[in-house]
Amino acid sequence: MRRDFWSFVPTWLRSSLIGVWVGILPATGGSMAAFIAYNETKRVSKEPDSFGKGNPLGIAAAECGNNADNAAAMIPALTLGVPGSGVSAVILAGLLVHGLQPGPQLFRDSPDIVFGFMWQMFLTSILLFALGGNVAMRLFAQVMRLPQPVLAPMILCLTFVGIYALRSSMFNIWLMFAIGIVGYILDRLHFPLAPIVLGLILGDLAEQNLRLTLLINQGDWWSLVHYPLSILLAALSFLILSLPLIGILRRKLAGNGAAADASSN
């Protein structure tokens, strides 16, 4: 048991850093942190094919990234008034209802509330670590024992209610059906799930921010790589996108080298 515990530590550290970073970014959301942490853990794993088939590292990465995001999402919510996740949006709405305006003045005028949030997150993490494995995990695991004919209608009903309540539009329901059919086809064709979900989540945010940037800079595309920080982010994005291609090329070269050695012998 102790050996299994220490094998999760690298995954926890990596996913925690990802969750904190995503949480600090305004208006991103915990789901993005979970999928990025899952995808990165799968990418560095020696057995990537086992993910989605019961590998506990995938669950640990997603949940750790999501939990780290919840606390970090309070940073943009309290300082800028921009919620970073659904949880911080609810808390931000509660502050506004009570006449508390997020921003630097909130730390000065109502420090008890701000530091109350910090202590609450800290104590929750301790309780989650102490009681999660012994009580909560065993209780929540019983849900998986429900037969699928009972569990599937419950999930569908909650999904329908959530999608319709988002904008009170039936179009979202039909769009969900269409995306579900496309997702089923992609799953049958063995497309990886995490990049597709990330594209759906980040696509709208990337498009909105791209339009805003071009609008501010009067349509100048060079403004995207004009500042040192922009150049750094563009270089990191290019490096991340190139890593899978580099890995494929290295495996191909290694295979050709092994074949050449075998033929020479």
Helices and strands as residue ranges (DSSP letters): H 2-7, H 9-24, H 30-44, G 48-50, H 56-72, H 74-79, H 86-97, H 104-109, H 111-131, I 132-136, H 137-141, G 142-145, H 148-167, H 170-188, H 193-216, G 221-225, H 228-264
